[in-house]
Structures are given as structure tokens and as C-alpha cells.
Amino acid sequence: MALSFRVVTTPAAEVEADLLAVPVGAGPELGAGAEAVAAALDDGLVDFMKEVGFEGKAGQTLAVPARGRTSAAAILLVGVGPIAELTADGLRRAGAAVARQAKKASSVATTLLELAAPADIPPADAAQALAEGLALGSYQFLKYKDESAASRLRRVVVVAAGRGGKVEAALDRGATIAAAVSWARDIVNEPAGAKSPAAFADATRRLLRETGVTVKVLAGAQLKAEKLGGVLGVGQGSDSPPRFVKLTYRPAGARGTLALVGKGVVFDSGGLSIKTSGGMETMKTDMSGAAAVIAAMSALRELGVKTKVVGYVPMVENMPSGSAIRPGDVLRIRNGKTVEVLNTDAEGRLILADALSVAAEDKPDAVVDLATLTGACMVALGDKVAGLMGNEDRWVEQVRAAADRVGEAVWPLPLPGDYRKLLDSEVADLRNIGTSNYGGALTAGLFLREFVGDVPWAHLDIAGPARAGSDDGYVTKGGTGYGVRTLIELAGTFQPVKPPARKRSPAKRAKRRR
């Protein structure tokens, strides 16, 4: 259930709630509202913190008895690190720390937003980040578990002396974005058997109903008619036929068109190039890129985004069977290029090739794809950072800047031209894996580049951050919903990348002067 947020100017000690959360900076340095805590301990707060080793480090929390001195039943100190160095993402993490400690409370009051001024964070940015942190930190996937452990937190009271309507609007914005991320987490965490391509497409329709996004689903003979050879090839080994979903958000007065492409492999066994049993354990998450695209688009109208956004989501299940594609088979992709499939476990790039081809034909101003594409990217960047590649430096930088603003880590990787020969095939236009054991993330990016034409394109390999092995800040174990916030930010701030101005030759310049 979503959290509700309310802004008050009431002194912290007088706010009625089950729990009062107060920030403490490194040192420790008492933050806004700490006077109420100090009074509850008869001014022994500093000594108490010293005795228990609480130093105000980011992520630290400490429960303190209220002793009837506040309207809240209990008090929680929240470490934020050096207050002057606090960022919006640090505030997001602090909100998540509160939510994790408040599972038995139905209501929380907090003065964390009062740190915006001393930390030099714009109030609206701080409010949005706080709401995101609280909502995402309280996230749980309990559909198949005993719900006795479910968080009771439903209501958040934000103490913000002198703040206006912009803060309330920013809290609502943060809650909307967090709801989109939570949907992505839900569908990623859903068992593969419950989200066949058909079921995934149906879930997409339900989510996007009354959001201003039109949904078109292709299946069966329609896929063949559209020449989606990659989607058909990967999906042919499964009893659950593939789907191709096109989503369109068209606001009045749109200021450009952004295309989003998401890899939607609902389960990846590896096909005939079968994975180990351990390698398959988390493969229900192989549709995280698709989930991010769909979830992001669900929030665009509510957030007032003025960019036209079109989503392209191929949905398949990659299974071994008598009808599955075999190593050595050749597929013809939508744009006419042929691909020799030498490893059926490199299937994501095959369905993305179709989707990128369709997107490029529609001539958007720019395109970005998200995919849990390669283990090689995790080898390079670990499990918290996405690899970022593309064919236009200015567009890649725009994507990176959006990710940085929302706190989703990315790192640019090159697409070396001389690596392209590693994809040369003896029988087709290219092969789906490189001939070298190294640089797999880069050759996968080079493969995708073959299908975007001259459209500015960026590729996010989210194999690492799409899933978390443990709780960390506002990220929860399991599907993370990585990329949703980046895509929403990117759509909201989108600037079409104009081609560089052509330089006239001296002769042409002289002729023009005459």
C-alpha cells in the first residue's frame, strides 16, 4: 500500500505520530528537532550517543526513549553523515533508513527535510528524494509469503517550517515515481511461471489503463508479418509464444520524441546453450529492462512530461526444446540484416535488434535501450553500476546526467571500431557473439549499434544493478527497479540532439558572401 504524505509546520515535539525520526550529522552534530530528543533524555543525549557508539554516520539509526516528552510514542535518530556534504541521494537513503526501522509504526513524523537548507539542496529536490526514500525503503514483495511481517507504515508527516506548496507537490512527485519503481520491482520479482509473455503483456495493459499511454500488442502471425525474426527465433523453443508491445505517450505540444527499448526475456534458460542450474536461479529477472520502460511510462502523464515517448518491448521466453533455435542457425532481423546464432544464451541482443530496428524506422529524436545483457559488464563494473554506451557522445552524456541526478550509477564504456570484426560471420552479416573471450559487453554494444541506423542511441547494460543480493539503502533484495527513475528524469528533461552544423568549404563561403 502506498504511503501518504502531509506537510506540517508544527514543532517536532508536538507532532502526533507513532515515531519521530530526527537527523544527526557526523560528529555527532544534532539536526533539526534534536532539541526534543535532548529534552526527553534530560540533556543527556550526547553522552547517550557516545556510550552506544552512535556517531551520526550515514545509514546509522538509534532508537531513543521518548519518556512522554514528545507527542510521538518513540524517537529514532538517523545518521546522515556530514550535514554540509549531504546530497539528495543521501537524503533518499536516510528516508529509506527510517522506513526500514518503522515497519511496526503506522505513522512517522520526520524533520529530515529541514536539512535541505544547511546542505544547500533545493527544497523541492530534497522533498522528492525524501519521499522516494521512504516509499522505496518500505517496499516489500510478500505475495507468496506470510504477510505477518508486512510493514504497517502508511502515513508520513513531514515537518517543514516555512515551506510552501512546492514541497507538497515534490513529495507527491516522489511518491508517484516510487510507485512506478515498486511496480517494476513487483513484476521482476514475480515467478517466471506467472509472467509468460502473454501474462506480461496483460499486466502492461492493466498498469497503463487511464495513464494516457496507448498499448499495441503483436502476437502470432503479426510478428511474422512485421518480420521480427529475432523475437520469433528466440521465442520458438517455448510453449509460451512471444509478444511485441508498442507503447505510445503523446502529450499536447510535445517537444521531441524519445524512444525507449527494454529487453523482456521473462525467463532465460539459455536455450540449447543451457545455463547451469545456479545460473538460472535469478533468470526471472531477465525482463528488468522491459519492466523499467513500462513502469516509467506509467508515470509520465501524472508528472506532466511534455516529451512524446514511445516504448518498444519484445517479450519472450528462452527455452530448450525440439523447436528451439540451434547454434549455427541464421535469423533475419527486422532491418534485413542476418545473424548467425552461435550461442543461444546471447538471446537478449537478438530481440533488441528487432526492437531497435522498429524504433529507428519510426525516426525518433533519440533512443535508449535497457537490458540485463552481459555478465561481462558485471565483471567490469560490479553489481551496482550500469554500463553506458552509444553512438552519439552528446546523447550519451545526456543519459549519464539524468542518471547522476537521480542517483542511479552508470559508467561510460567505449565501442571500439576495430572490435567490430569480432562479430564477422562466415555465413551471415554478423554473428551474435564475438570471437574473443574478452570485451563481451563492448561487442554486445557493437552488435546493437548495427540496428539503430543514424538515430542518436544509448545502451544501458543493467545486468548488475537490476538485481540486489541484499538490502542497501532504498534498494531491496531482489528486483531493484533500476532505470525507472533515470528514464522518467530523461523524459522530463529531454533535449533532442541536433546534428552538428556542416562546415562550408572556403569556396562556398566566398560564393555565399558574393
Stockholm file with secondary structure:
# STOCKHOLM 1.0

chainA/1-514         MALSFRVVTTPAAEVEADLLAVPVGAGPELGAGAEAVAAALDDGLVDFMKEVGFEGKAGQTLAVPARGRTSAAAILLVGVGPIAELTADGLRRAGAAVARQAKKASSVATTLLELAAPADIPPADAAQALAEGLALGSYQFLKYKDESAASRLRRVVVVAAGRGGKVEAALDRGATIAAAVSWARDIVNEPAGAKSPAAFADATRRLLRETGVTVKVLAGAQLKAEKLGGVLGVGQGSDSPPRFVKLTYRPAGARGTLALVGKGVVFDSGGLSIKTSGGMETMKTDMSGAAAVIAAMSALRELGVKTKVVGYVPMVENMPSGSAIRPGDVLRIRNGKTVEVLNTDAEGRLILADALSVAAEDKPDAVVDLATLTGACMVALGDKVAGLMGNEDRWVEQVRAAADRVGEAVWPLPLPGDYRKLLDSEVADLRNIGTSNYGGALTAGLFLREFVGDVPWAHLDIAGPARAGSDDGYVTKGGTGYGVRTLIELAGTFQPVKPPARKRSPAKRAKRRR
#=GR chainA/1-514 SS CCCEEEEECSCGGGCCCSEEEEEEETTTEECTTHHHHHHHTTTCHHHHHHHHTCCCCTTCEEEECCTTSSSSSEEEEEECSCGGGCCHHHHHHHHHHHHHHTTTCSEEEECGGGGTTTTTCCHHHHHHHHHHHHHHHTCCCCTTSCGGGCCCCCEEEEECTTCCHHHHHHHHHHHHHHHHHHHHHHHHHSCGGGCCHHHHHHHHHHHHTTTTEEEEEEETHHHHHTTCHHHHHHHTTSSSCCEEEEEEECCTTCCCEEEEEECEEEEECCTTSCCCHHHHTTGGGTTHHHHHHHHHHHTTTTTTCCSEEEEEEEEEEECCSTTSCCTTEEEECTTSCEEEESCTTCCHHHHHHHHHHHHHHTCCSEEEEEECCCHHHHHHHTTSCEEEEESCHHHHHHHHHHHHHHTCCEEECCCCGGGGGGGCCSSSSEESSCSSSSCHHHHHHHHHHTTSTTSCEEEEECTTTTEESSCBTTBCSEECCTTHHHHHHHHHTCCCCCCCCCCCCHHHHHHHHC
#=GC SS_cons         CCCEEEEECSCGGGCCCSEEEEEEETTTEECTTHHHHHHHTTTCHHHHHHHHTCCCCTTCEEEECCTTSSSSSEEEEEECSCGGGCCHHHHHHHHHHHHHHTTTCSEEEECGGGGTTTTTCCHHHHHHHHHHHHHHHTCCCCTTSCGGGCCCCCEEEEECTTCCHHHHHHHHHHHHHHHHHHHHHHHHHSCGGGCCHHHHHHHHHHHHTTTTEEEEEEETHHHHHTTCHHHHHHHTTSSSCCEEEEEEECCTTCCCEEEEEECEEEEECCTTSCCCHHHHTTGGGTTHHHHHHHHHHHTTTTTTCCSEEEEEEEEEEECCSTTSCCTTEEEECTTSCEEEESCTTCCHHHHHHHHHHHHHHTCCSEEEEEECCCHHHHHHHTTSCEEEEESCHHHHHHHHHHHHHHTCCEEECCCCGGGGGGGCCSSSSEESSCSSSSCHHHHHHHHHHTTSTTSCEEEEECTTTTEESSCBTTBCSEECCTTHHHHHHHHHTCCCCCCCCCCCCHHHHHHHHC
//
